[in-house]
Amino acid sequence: MALPTGATAQEAVLDILPLRPINFDISFNQRTFAPQTRVIAVQVGITALRYGQLEMRTVYQYYSHHTPNFVTDQHSLFLNPRWNNFIDVLNFPKTSPLNRVIRHVLFGPLEDRAVPYIGALIGGTLPGRDADSPGYLYGGQVGVRFPVANGFSVDMGLQYTRFEIDFKDRADLSQQWLFTIGVRL
């Protein structure tokens, strides 16, 4: 009986706390409410589960803005399910697959190392509806991760969120665009 020399496919395995589970990001954001300025925030996350190209992350974000007129601190905690290498669904036609063309245009010589992803965000913020109660948060993101060395990668992303926030005793729904850059260890 002849044995196959190589595997043609590999089944996805549930990976709990994978090799690079921790990330640190600095984000630059623009908001529509509370306050309407460009600020820097810090976020830290952990990848809890990974199954094939899907992963579930938990992220904590801290934002602080201090001026002579006001002080605001905001804490956000959210789940971040991601689909890595989502471009690979465009693996057609056989002669020149669209996913390879898109990777070449976007990432140039790093096309084989780049891990593009899309994700969702769902969680909560403090302060939310008022100074002492939480508010909701939801949104989405798109980005790319570049593995640099074993156990270390650089991650860049663009994310959009909507969330409730209390600012100067007034609650409202804020929209926020974030550009994040960080590392995964």
LINLIN-V734769 format. One record per helix or strand. SS is the DSSP state (hx for helix, st for strand). FROM is the first residue (numbers start at 1). LEN is the number of residues. If there is no record, write none. Layout:
# LINLIN-V734769
ss:SS from:FROM len:LEN
ss:SS from:FROM len:LEN
This chain:
# LINLIN-V734769
ss:st from:14 len:3
ss:st from:22 len:10
ss:st from:38 len:14
ss:st from:54 len:13
ss:st from:71 len:14
ss:hx from:86 len:5
ss:hx from:98 len:13
ss:st from:114 len:17
ss:st from:133 len:17
ss:st from:152 len:16
ss:st from:170 len:15
